[in-house]
Protein backbone atom coordinates (compact mmCIF):
# COMPACT_ATOMS: atom_id res chain seq x y z
CA UNK A 1 0.00 0.00 0.00
CA UNK A 2 1.32 3.43 -0.89
CA UNK A 3 -0.05 6.69 0.45
CA UNK A 4 0.82 9.74 -1.64
CA UNK A 5 -0.13 13.04 -0.05
CA UNK A 6 -0.21 16.23 -2.06
CA UNK A 7 -0.41 19.81 -0.85
CA UNK A 8 1.55 22.37 1.09
CA UNK A 9 1.40 24.28 4.37
CA UNK A 10 -1.47 26.46 3.12
CA UNK A 11 -3.63 23.58 1.81
CA UNK A 12 -7.09 23.21 3.39
CA UNK A 13 -7.03 21.07 6.52
CA UNK A 14 -9.32 19.01 8.67
CA UNK A 15 -9.86 20.41 12.18
CA UNK A 16 -7.64 18.61 14.72
CA UNK A 17 -5.91 16.47 12.06
CA UNK A 18 -4.39 19.17 9.84
CA UNK A 19 -3.62 18.58 6.16
CA UNK A 20 -1.89 15.64 4.50
CA UNK A 21 -2.85 13.06 7.09
CA UNK A 22 -4.24 9.57 7.47
CA UNK A 23 -6.71 9.96 10.31
CA UNK A 24 -9.40 8.08 12.15
CA UNK A 25 -12.02 9.57 14.45
CA UNK A 26 -14.46 7.37 16.39
CA UNK A 27 -13.22 4.30 14.51
CA UNK A 28 -10.36 1.81 14.35
CA UNK A 29 -7.50 2.13 11.90
CA UNK A 30 -5.61 -1.15 11.80
CA UNK A 31 -2.54 -1.37 9.55
CA UNK A 32 -0.07 -4.25 9.39
CA UNK A 33 3.41 -4.58 8.01
CA UNK A 34 6.83 -5.89 8.93
CA UNK A 35 7.29 -5.58 12.71
CA UNK A 36 10.14 -3.10 13.36
CA UNK A 37 12.25 -2.69 16.48
CA UNK A 38 12.46 0.08 17.43
CA UNK A 39 9.68 1.83 15.53
CA UNK A 40 11.43 5.18 16.03
CA UNK A 41 14.62 6.55 17.56
CA UNK A 42 16.51 9.81 17.91
CA UNK A 43 19.61 11.20 16.27
CA UNK A 44 22.75 10.92 18.36
CA UNK A 45 24.28 14.01 16.76
CA UNK A 46 23.32 16.90 14.50
CA UNK A 47 23.18 16.10 10.79
CA UNK A 48 24.76 18.75 8.59
CA UNK A 49 23.29 19.74 5.20
CA UNK A 50 24.21 17.33 2.36
CA UNK A 51 25.39 14.66 4.82
CA UNK A 52 25.00 11.08 3.58
CA UNK A 53 25.15 9.36 6.97
CA UNK A 54 23.36 9.75 10.30
CA UNK A 55 24.29 8.51 13.76
CA UNK A 56 21.45 7.14 15.87
CA UNK A 57 21.15 6.71 19.63
CA UNK A 58 20.46 2.97 19.32
CA UNK A 59 20.69 0.07 16.87
CA UNK A 60 17.84 -0.35 14.36
CA UNK A 61 16.77 -3.11 11.97
CA UNK A 62 16.42 -0.89 8.91
CA UNK A 63 17.38 -2.34 5.54
CA UNK A 64 19.37 -0.53 2.84
CA UNK A 65 17.02 1.07 0.30
CA UNK A 66 14.24 1.81 2.79
CA UNK A 67 13.13 5.40 3.26
CA UNK A 68 13.16 7.21 6.59
CA UNK A 69 11.75 10.53 7.76
CA UNK A 70 13.57 12.89 10.08
CA UNK A 71 11.09 14.92 12.11
CA UNK A 72 11.60 18.45 13.34
CA UNK A 73 12.72 19.03 16.90
CA UNK A 74 10.14 21.79 17.28
CA UNK A 75 6.45 22.16 16.61
CA UNK A 76 7.17 24.03 13.37
CA UNK A 77 6.06 21.69 10.56
CA UNK A 78 8.34 23.48 8.10
CA UNK A 79 11.37 22.10 9.92
CA UNK A 80 10.67 18.45 9.01
CA UNK A 81 12.92 16.64 6.54
Biopython code that builds the backbone (N, CA, C, O; Angstrom):
import numpy as np
from Bio.PDB.StructureBuilder import StructureBuilder

atoms = [
    (1, "UNK", "N", (0.847, -1.157, 0.000)),
    (1, "UNK", "CA", (0.000, 0.000, 0.000)),
    (1, "UNK", "C", (0.899, 1.227, 0.000)),
    (1, "UNK", "O", (1.871, 1.296, 0.752)),
    (2, "UNK", "N", (0.574, 2.178, -0.832)),
    (2, "UNK", "CA", (1.324, 3.428, -0.895)),
    (2, "UNK", "C", (0.376, 4.596, -0.696)),
    (2, "UNK", "O", (-0.636, 4.707, -1.388)),
    (3, "UNK", "N", (0.702, 5.466, 0.248)),
    (3, "UNK", "CA", (-0.053, 6.694, 0.451)),
    (3, "UNK", "C", (0.763, 7.827, -0.150)),
    (3, "UNK", "O", (1.920, 8.028, 0.220)),
    (4, "UNK", "N", (0.168, 8.563, -1.071)),
    (4, "UNK", "CA", (0.822, 9.739, -1.637)),
    (4, "UNK", "C", (-0.004, 10.951, -1.254)),
    (4, "UNK", "O", (-1.179, 11.046, -1.611)),
    (5, "UNK", "N", (0.599, 11.867, -0.537)),
    (5, "UNK", "CA", (-0.126, 13.035, -0.049)),
    (5, "UNK", "C", (0.378, 14.275, -0.771)),
    (5, "UNK", "O", (1.581, 14.530, -0.833)),
    (6, "UNK", "N", (-0.550, 15.032, -1.310)),
    (6, "UNK", "CA", (-0.214, 16.233, -2.065)),
    (6, "UNK", "C", (-0.692, 17.462, -1.305)),
    (6, "UNK", "O", (-1.675, 17.402, -0.567)),
    (7, "UNK", "N", (0.001, 18.561, -1.487)),
    (7, "UNK", "CA", (-0.407, 19.807, -0.854)),
    (7, "UNK", "C", (0.785, 20.521, -0.268)),
    (7, "UNK", "O", (1.930, 20.099, -0.431)),
    (8, "UNK", "N", (0.495, 21.616, 0.423)),
    (8, "UNK", "CA", (1.549, 22.368, 1.087)),
    (8, "UNK", "C", (0.995, 22.952, 2.376)),
    (8, "UNK", "O", (-0.141, 22.663, 2.753)),
    (9, "UNK", "N", (1.781, 23.763, 3.047)),
    (9, "UNK", "CA", (1.405, 24.278, 4.369)),
    (9, "UNK", "C", (0.110, 25.082, 4.339)),
    (9, "UNK", "O", (-0.572, 25.181, 5.359)),
    (10, "UNK", "N", (-0.242, 25.658, 3.188)),
    (10, "UNK", "CA", (-1.468, 26.463, 3.115)),
    (10, "UNK", "C", (-2.660, 25.687, 2.561)),
    (10, "UNK", "O", (-3.724, 26.273, 2.361)),
    (11, "UNK", "N", (-2.514, 24.395, 2.309)),
    (11, "UNK", "CA", (-3.628, 23.581, 1.813)),
    (11, "UNK", "C", (-4.737, 23.516, 2.858)),
    (11, "UNK", "O", (-4.463, 23.610, 4.054)),
    (12, "UNK", "N", (-5.989, 23.355, 2.419)),
    (12, "UNK", "CA", (-7.086, 23.210, 3.392)),
    (12, "UNK", "C", (-6.813, 22.035, 4.330)),
    (12, "UNK", "O", (-6.186, 21.051, 3.937)),
    (13, "UNK", "N", (-7.283, 22.144, 5.558)),
    (13, "UNK", "CA", (-7.035, 21.070, 6.515)),
    (13, "UNK", "C", (-8.286, 20.694, 7.269)),
    (13, "UNK", "O", (-9.252, 21.454, 7.342)),
    (14, "UNK", "N", (-8.243, 19.504, 7.827)),
    (14, "UNK", "CA", (-9.323, 19.014, 8.671)),
    (14, "UNK", "C", (-9.073, 19.498, 10.097)),
    (14, "UNK", "O", (-7.941, 19.404, 10.572)),
    (15, "UNK", "N", (-10.073, 20.005, 10.791)),
    (15, "UNK", "CA", (-9.855, 20.414, 12.179)),
    (15, "UNK", "C", (-9.266, 19.259, 12.986)),
    (15, "UNK", "O", (-9.662, 18.109, 12.791)),
    (16, "UNK", "N", (-8.361, 19.536, 13.856)),
    (16, "UNK", "CA", (-7.641, 18.611, 14.722)),
    (16, "UNK", "C", (-6.553, 17.856, 13.953)),
    (16, "UNK", "O", (-5.428, 17.761, 14.442)),
    (17, "UNK", "N", (-6.848, 17.324, 12.783)),
    (17, "UNK", "CA", (-5.907, 16.475, 12.062)),
    (17, "UNK", "C", (-4.909, 17.259, 11.215)),
    (17, "UNK", "O", (-3.790, 16.787, 11.014)),
    (18, "UNK", "N", (-5.267, 18.415, 10.723)),
    (18, "UNK", "CA", (-4.388, 19.169, 9.837)),
    (18, "UNK", "C", (-4.566, 18.741, 8.385)),
    (18, "UNK", "O", (-5.599, 18.179, 8.021)),
    (19, "UNK", "N", (-3.555, 19.009, 7.554)),
    (19, "UNK", "CA", (-3.624, 18.576, 6.155)),
    (19, "UNK", "C", (-2.587, 17.481, 5.912)),
    (19, "UNK", "O", (-1.654, 17.310, 6.696)),
    (20, "UNK", "N", (-2.758, 16.763, 4.848)),
    (20, "UNK", "CA", (-1.885, 15.641, 4.499)),
    (20, "UNK", "C", (-1.774, 14.655, 5.666)),
    (20, "UNK", "O", (-0.707, 14.510, 6.263)),
    (21, "UNK", "N", (-2.867, 13.991, 5.981)),
    (21, "UNK", "CA", (-2.855, 13.057, 7.092)),
    (21, "UNK", "C", (-3.684, 11.816, 6.764)),
    (21, "UNK", "O", (-4.565, 11.849, 5.904)),
    (22, "UNK", "N", (-3.391, 10.744, 7.453)),
    (22, "UNK", "CA", (-4.236, 9.565, 7.473)),
    (22, "UNK", "C", (-4.810, 9.568, 8.876)),
    (22, "UNK", "O", (-4.073, 9.402, 9.848)),
    (23, "UNK", "N", (-6.117, 9.754, 8.994)),
    (23, "UNK", "CA", (-6.712, 9.958, 10.309)),
    (23, "UNK", "C", (-7.918, 9.066, 10.520)),
    (23, "UNK", "O", (-8.513, 8.545, 9.576)),
    (24, "UNK", "N", (-8.256, 8.908, 11.778)),
    (24, "UNK", "CA", (-9.396, 8.077, 12.147)),
    (24, "UNK", "C", (-10.028, 8.699, 13.391)),
    (24, "UNK", "O", (-9.358, 8.900, 14.405)),
    (25, "UNK", "N", (-11.322, 9.000, 13.302)),
    (25, "UNK", "CA", (-12.021, 9.570, 14.452)),
    (25, "UNK", "C", (-13.234, 8.701, 14.739)),
    (25, "UNK", "O", (-14.045, 8.453, 13.847)),
    (26, "UNK", "N", (-13.363, 8.239, 15.967)),
    (26, "UNK", "CA", (-14.458, 7.366, 16.389)),
    (26, "UNK", "C", (-14.501, 6.094, 15.554)),
    (26, "UNK", "O", (-15.572, 5.629, 15.164)),
    (27, "UNK", "N", (-13.313, 5.532, 15.284)),
    (27, "UNK", "CA", (-13.225, 4.296, 14.507)),
    (27, "UNK", "C", (-11.911, 3.606, 14.861)),
    (27, "UNK", "O", (-11.191, 4.045, 15.757)),
    (28, "UNK", "N", (-11.611, 2.534, 14.154)),
    (28, "UNK", "CA", (-10.361, 1.813, 14.354)),
    (28, "UNK", "C", (-9.607, 1.772, 13.042)),
    (28, "UNK", "O", (-10.147, 1.343, 12.023)),
    (29, "UNK", "N", (-8.374, 2.212, 13.063)),
    (29, "UNK", "CA", (-7.500, 2.129, 11.902)),
    (29, "UNK", "C", (-6.460, 1.070, 12.224)),
    (29, "UNK", "O", (-5.650, 1.253, 13.133)),
    (30, "UNK", "N", (-6.472, -0.015, 11.503)),
    (30, "UNK", "CA", (-5.607, -1.146, 11.801)),
    (30, "UNK", "C", (-4.745, -1.434, 10.575)),
    (30, "UNK", "O", (-5.252, -1.905, 9.556)),
    (31, "UNK", "N", (-3.456, -1.157, 10.666)),
    (31, "UNK", "CA", (-2.541, -1.366, 9.548)),
    (31, "UNK", "C", (-1.468, -2.358, 9.976)),
    (31, "UNK", "O", (-1.012, -2.331, 11.119)),
    (32, "UNK", "N", (-1.069, -3.223, 9.068)),
    (32, "UNK", "CA", (-0.073, -4.248, 9.389)),
    (32, "UNK", "C", (1.073, -4.185, 8.403)),
    (32, "UNK", "O", (0.886, -3.810, 7.246)),
    (33, "UNK", "N", (2.229, -4.541, 8.847)),
    (33, "UNK", "CA", (3.415, -4.580, 8.014)),
    (33, "UNK", "C", (4.491, -5.366, 8.732)),
    (33, "UNK", "O", (4.208, -6.113, 9.668)),
    (34, "UNK", "N", (5.717, -5.198, 8.294)),
    (34, "UNK", "CA", (6.830, -5.888, 8.935)),
    (34, "UNK", "C", (7.035, -5.287, 10.327)),
    (34, "UNK", "O", (7.196, -4.073, 10.452)),
    (35, "UNK", "N", (7.030, -6.110, 11.365)),
    (35, "UNK", "CA", (7.291, -5.577, 12.707)),
    (35, "UNK", "C", (8.706, -4.978, 12.756)),
    (35, "UNK", "O", (9.661, -5.613, 12.310)),
    (36, "UNK", "N", (8.839, -3.770, 13.290)),
    (36, "UNK", "CA", (10.141, -3.097, 13.359)),
    (36, "UNK", "C", (10.496, -2.818, 14.809)),
    (36, "UNK", "O", (9.633, -2.470, 15.616)),
    (37, "UNK", "N", (11.779, -2.974, 15.134)),
    (37, "UNK", "CA", (12.248, -2.691, 16.482)),
    (37, "UNK", "C", (13.540, -1.894, 16.391)),
    (37, "UNK", "O", (14.520, -2.395, 15.840)),
    (38, "UNK", "N", (13.578, -0.700, 16.899)),
    (38, "UNK", "CA", (12.463, 0.078, 17.426)),
    (38, "UNK", "C", (11.662, 0.696, 16.287)),
    (38, "UNK", "O", (12.129, 0.718, 15.148)),
    (39, "UNK", "N", (10.487, 1.189, 16.571)),
    (39, "UNK", "CA", (9.678, 1.825, 15.534)),
    (39, "UNK", "C", (10.147, 3.248, 15.266)),
    (39, "UNK", "O", (9.886, 3.788, 14.191)),
    (40, "UNK", "N", (10.835, 3.866, 16.224)),
    (40, "UNK", "CA", (11.431, 5.181, 16.027)),
    (40, "UNK", "C", (12.590, 5.328, 16.992)),
    (40, "UNK", "O", (12.682, 4.607, 17.986)),
    (41, "UNK", "N", (13.471, 6.265, 16.694)),
    (41, "UNK", "CA", (14.616, 6.545, 17.559)),
    (41, "UNK", "C", (15.003, 8.006, 17.378)),
    (41, "UNK", "O", (14.334, 8.743, 16.653)),
    (42, "UNK", "N", (16.061, 8.420, 18.022)),
    (42, "UNK", "CA", (16.506, 9.810, 17.912)),
    (42, "UNK", "C", (17.928, 9.856, 17.351)),
    (42, "UNK", "O", (18.691, 8.894, 17.450)),
    (43, "UNK", "N", (18.252, 10.994, 16.767)),
    (43, "UNK", "CA", (19.613, 11.197, 16.270)),
    (43, "UNK", "C", (20.560, 11.342, 17.448)),
    (43, "UNK", "O", (20.205, 11.936, 18.466)),
    (44, "UNK", "N", (21.756, 10.803, 17.315)),
    (44, "UNK", "CA", (22.752, 10.919, 18.365)),
    (44, "UNK", "C", (23.578, 12.185, 18.206)),
    (44, "UNK", "O", (24.220, 12.633, 19.156)),
    (45, "UNK", "N", (23.564, 12.768, 17.006)),
    (45, "UNK", "CA", (24.282, 14.013, 16.761)),
    (45, "UNK", "C", (23.612, 14.770, 15.631)),
    (45, "UNK", "O", (22.850, 14.192, 14.855)),
    (46, "UNK", "N", (23.888, 16.049, 15.536)),
    (46, "UNK", "CA", (23.316, 16.899, 14.499)),
    (46, "UNK", "C", (23.762, 16.418, 13.121)),
    (46, "UNK", "O", (24.908, 16.008, 12.941)),
    (47, "UNK", "N", (22.859, 16.469, 12.162)),
    (47, "UNK", "CA", (23.179, 16.104, 10.785)),
    (47, "UNK", "C", (23.341, 17.388, 9.979)),
    (47, "UNK", "O", (22.429, 18.212, 9.920)),
    (48, "UNK", "N", (24.484, 17.546, 9.374)),
    (48, "UNK", "CA", (24.764, 18.746, 8.588)),
    (48, "UNK", "C", (24.142, 18.643, 7.203)),
    (48, "UNK", "O", (23.929, 17.535, 6.710)),
    (49, "UNK", "N", (23.846, 19.772, 6.563)),
    (49, "UNK", "CA", (23.286, 19.738, 5.198)),
    (49, "UNK", "C", (24.180, 18.933, 4.259)),
    (49, "UNK", "O", (25.407, 19.002, 4.339)),
    (50, "UNK", "N", (23.552, 18.173, 3.374)),
    (50, "UNK", "CA", (24.209, 17.335, 2.361)),
    (50, "UNK", "C", (24.950, 16.131, 2.940)),
    (50, "UNK", "O", (25.696, 15.466, 2.220)),
    (51, "UNK", "N", (24.757, 15.841, 4.225)),
    (51, "UNK", "CA", (25.388, 14.657, 4.817)),
    (51, "UNK", "C", (24.771, 13.404, 4.212)),
    (51, "UNK", "O", (23.600, 13.409, 3.834)),
    (52, "UNK", "N", (25.549, 12.336, 4.117)),
    (52, "UNK", "CA", (25.003, 11.082, 3.584)),
    (52, "UNK", "C", (24.987, 9.971, 4.628)),
    (52, "UNK", "O", (24.732, 8.812, 4.298)),
    (53, "UNK", "N", (25.257, 10.315, 5.877)),
    (53, "UNK", "CA", (25.147, 9.357, 6.970)),
    (53, "UNK", "C", (24.513, 10.056, 8.179)),
    (53, "UNK", "O", (24.587, 11.276, 8.321)),
    (54, "UNK", "N", (23.896, 9.257, 9.036)),
    (54, "UNK", "CA", (23.362, 9.755, 10.302)),
    (54, "UNK", "C", (23.817, 8.807, 11.409)),
    (54, "UNK", "O", (24.051, 7.623, 11.167)),
    (55, "UNK", "N", (23.937, 9.331, 12.606)),
    (55, "UNK", "CA", (24.295, 8.511, 13.761)),
    (55, "UNK", "C", (23.103, 8.499, 14.705)),
    (55, "UNK", "O", (22.621, 9.550, 15.126)),
    (56, "UNK", "N", (22.632, 7.301, 15.033)),
    (56, "UNK", "CA", (21.446, 7.143, 15.870)),
    (56, "UNK", "C", (21.826, 6.791, 17.300)),
    (56, "UNK", "O", (22.949, 6.362, 17.563)),
    (57, "UNK", "N", (20.891, 6.973, 18.218)),
    (57, "UNK", "CA", (21.147, 6.706, 19.632)),
    (57, "UNK", "C", (21.069, 5.222, 19.985)),
    (57, "UNK", "O", (21.460, 4.825, 21.083)),
    (58, "UNK", "N", (20.567, 4.404, 19.064)),
    (58, "UNK", "CA", (20.459, 2.966, 19.324)),
    (58, "UNK", "C", (20.458, 2.204, 17.999)),
    (58, "UNK", "O", (20.248, 2.791, 16.937)),
    (59, "UNK", "N", (20.689, 0.914, 18.069)),
    (59, "UNK", "CA", (20.688, 0.065, 16.871)),
    (59, "UNK", "C", (19.268, -0.087, 16.330)),
    (59, "UNK", "O", (18.310, -0.134, 17.102)),
    (60, "UNK", "N", (19.131, -0.163, 15.010)),
    (60, "UNK", "CA", (17.837, -0.346, 14.358)),
    (60, "UNK", "C", (17.929, -1.509, 13.380)),
    (60, "UNK", "O", (19.026, -1.953, 13.040)),
    (61, "UNK", "N", (16.783, -2.002, 12.928)),
    (61, "UNK", "CA", (16.774, -3.113, 11.975)),
    (61, "UNK", "C", (16.404, -2.656, 10.567)),
    (61, "UNK", "O", (15.826, -3.423, 9.798)),
    (62, "UNK", "N", (16.732, -1.417, 10.228)),
    (62, "UNK", "CA", (16.422, -0.887, 8.914)),
    (62, "UNK", "C", (17.260, -1.593, 7.857)),
    (62, "UNK", "O", (18.368, -2.055, 8.128)),
    (63, "UNK", "N", (16.715, -1.667, 6.655)),
    (63, "UNK", "CA", (17.378, -2.343, 5.541)),
    (63, "UNK", "C", (17.751, -1.304, 4.484)),
    (63, "UNK", "O", (16.982, -0.379, 4.221)),
    (64, "UNK", "N", (18.919, -1.455, 3.885)),
    (64, "UNK", "CA", (19.370, -0.535, 2.837)),
    (64, "UNK", "C", (18.296, -0.412, 1.759)),
    (64, "UNK", "O", (17.721, -1.414, 1.334)),
    (65, "UNK", "N", (18.029, 0.809, 1.319)),
    (65, "UNK", "CA", (17.020, 1.066, 0.300)),
    (65, "UNK", "C", (15.693, 1.533, 0.865)),
    (65, "UNK", "O", (14.873, 2.085, 0.133)),
    (66, "UNK", "N", (15.464, 1.320, 2.165)),
    (66, "UNK", "CA", (14.236, 1.809, 2.790)),
    (66, "UNK", "C", (14.324, 3.317, 2.963)),
    (66, "UNK", "O", (15.416, 3.883, 3.010)),
    (67, "UNK", "N", (13.171, 3.960, 3.056)),
    (67, "UNK", "CA", (13.130, 5.400, 3.258)),
    (67, "UNK", "C", (12.823, 5.698, 4.713)),
    (67, "UNK", "O", (12.057, 4.982, 5.358)),
    (68, "UNK", "N", (13.430, 6.767, 5.226)),
    (68, "UNK", "CA", (13.160, 7.208, 6.592)),
    (68, "UNK", "C", (12.713, 8.661, 6.552)),
    (68, "UNK", "O", (12.906, 9.349, 5.549)),
    (69, "UNK", "N", (12.128, 9.116, 7.621)),
    (69, "UNK", "CA", (11.755, 10.526, 7.764)),
    (69, "UNK", "C", (12.413, 11.054, 9.021)),
    (69, "UNK", "O", (12.415, 10.394, 10.060)),
    (70, "UNK", "N", (12.971, 12.246, 8.921)),
    (70, "UNK", "CA", (13.570, 12.890, 10.085)),
    (70, "UNK", "C", (12.653, 14.039, 10.478)),
    (70, "UNK", "O", (12.490, 15.002, 9.729)),
    (71, "UNK", "N", (12.058, 13.926, 11.651)),
    (71, "UNK", "CA", (11.091, 14.916, 12.109)),
    (71, "UNK", "C", (11.790, 16.123, 12.718)),
    (71, "UNK", "O", (12.934, 16.042, 13.165)),
    (72, "UNK", "N", (11.083, 17.230, 12.726)),
    (72, "UNK", "CA", (11.597, 18.453, 13.336)),
    (72, "UNK", "C", (11.721, 18.282, 14.845)),
    (72, "UNK", "O", (11.037, 17.451, 15.441)),
    (73, "UNK", "N", (12.588, 19.065, 15.454)),
    (73, "UNK", "CA", (12.716, 19.026, 16.903)),
    (73, "UNK", "C", (11.837, 20.076, 17.560)),
    (73, "UNK", "O", (11.862, 20.238, 18.780)),
    (74, "UNK", "N", (11.055, 20.793, 16.750)),
    (74, "UNK", "CA", (10.141, 21.792, 17.283)),
    (74, "UNK", "C", (8.730, 21.478, 16.782)),
    (74, "UNK", "O", (8.503, 20.463, 16.124)),
    (75, "UNK", "N", (7.814, 22.343, 17.095)),
    (75, "UNK", "CA", (6.445, 22.156, 16.611)),
    (75, "UNK", "C", (6.222, 22.855, 15.277)),
    (75, "UNK", "O", (5.085, 22.926, 14.810)),
    (76, "UNK", "N", (7.265, 23.366, 14.657)),
    (76, "UNK", "CA", (7.167, 24.028, 13.371)),
    (76, "UNK", "C", (7.229, 22.968, 12.279)),
    (76, "UNK", "O", (8.288, 22.382, 12.055)),
    (77, "UNK", "N", (6.122, 22.711, 11.600)),
    (77, "UNK", "CA", (6.058, 21.694, 10.564)),
    (77, "UNK", "C", (6.983, 21.929, 9.392)),
    (77, "UNK", "O", (7.298, 20.998, 8.651)),
    (78, "UNK", "N", (7.423, 23.165, 9.216)),
    (78, "UNK", "CA", (8.339, 23.483, 8.102)),
    (78, "UNK", "C", (9.755, 23.020, 8.380)),
    (78, "UNK", "O", (10.606, 23.089, 7.493)),
    (79, "UNK", "N", (10.027, 22.553, 9.577)),
    (79, "UNK", "CA", (11.372, 22.104, 9.917)),
    (79, "UNK", "C", (11.572, 20.609, 9.682)),
    (79, "UNK", "O", (12.678, 20.109, 9.885)),
    (80, "UNK", "N", (10.541, 19.882, 9.261)),
    (80, "UNK", "CA", (10.665, 18.450, 9.007)),
    (80, "UNK", "C", (11.475, 18.181, 7.760)),
    (80, "UNK", "O", (11.524, 19.016, 6.857)),
    (81, "UNK", "N", (12.111, 17.026, 7.699)),
    (81, "UNK", "CA", (12.919, 16.643, 6.537)),
    (81, "UNK", "C", (12.280, 15.474, 5.829)),
    (81, "UNK", "O", (12.807, 14.998, 4.823)),
]
sb = StructureBuilder()
sb.init_structure("model")
sb.init_model(0)
sb.init_chain("A")
sb.init_seg("    ")
for serial, (resi, resn, name, xyz) in enumerate(atoms, 1):
    if name == "N":
        sb.init_residue(resn, " ", resi, " ")
    sb.init_atom(name, np.array(xyz, "f"), 0.0, 1.0, " ", f" {name:<3s}", serial, name[0])
structure = sb.get_structure()
